């Protein structure tokens, strides 16, 4: 194309997907979202026109004469994510089809839809297939890509599924070009004095600090897993209460039995029958552990307390971060690799691949939410280069 191609963006948030396309030479024409705070951050950085629109009930105001080269749509993932409830009838799942609704009106040359891989699993797949069918009925070719941000120069494992739909002369779209891997050490450098970087150490002698001191890089607090990566509550007596060797043996055995004595067809562990445990260990020691708060009664069963999959996760500085989500600023969820604190907003932004010149505003909760909901710009940049070749 002689002129630089343009793009219009739906569910733009703070502009991770938009930024990647902008850096690849695309001109932003319009960014649409319901979050006014995120749109303000987006507009301040890219200086593109924005509209605050609830796309579940109305379409953005785009002139009928508008020429759209690329339509971007990173619809909400909460209904598809395995980290949530994954309700098939979650009304947010229907927002995936907004892309085809707008495409039918304005016929962009290319449409890029992005979501979590959970959109391909189980009953939820029907929404993704419906989008494929809708785009093909409009004359578009479609292709899916399963991508991980770690393959695009991002210090984070963040898997996403991307559907590219196009109605140009080309029969195939090229795979987005990968980049050499980087680590957290590469991105957590030279942060002093930057905007959005305000480290706050955990309060002295607080229970959170005591827990953090026991969590090494690559470890997490959990009573549902064993192995070197798992620290159990009974390993931190200064917070959760002292136990003797025999009591710890009982707790470790129950941890193992939870995964062996299965009763349900879902989940990865179940409580253990009280009668079985009484036969194995006797009632007295079980009563002791109940009194200490290490066990709980569930009808005719006993279960460990604190059976969450993992809290206070501390990544390794020479490795990758787990997915940056909206709770990334909560130290009970994720700890800094070396310091006893949570990540700062700027650190989360660096891990996502945002440049330091992008300033985040709003409350801390709002800032972490918009960063956690964003597409990493370097991954978006790679997608944009593949899309550009279609034009």
Secondary structure, DSSP 4 states (H G I P E B T S, - for coil): --SPPEEEEES-TTSHHHHHHHHTTPEEEEEEES-HHHHHHHHHHH---EEE--TTT------TT---SEEEE----TTT-TTS---TT-GGGGGGGHHHHHHHHH--SEEEEEE-GGGGSGGGHHHHHHHHHHHHHTT-EEEEEEEEGGGGT-SB--EEEEEEEE-SS-S--PPPPP-----HHHHSSS-TT-TT----BPPTT-HHHHHHHH--TTEEE-SS--STTEE-GGG-HHHH----HHHHHHHHHHHHHHHHS---SSSS---EEHHHHHHHH-HHHHHHHHHHTSEEEETTEEEES---S-EEEE--TTS-B----TTTT-TTTEE-SSSSBPPPHHHHHHHHT--TT----S-HHHHHHHHHTSPPHHHHHHHHHHHHHH-
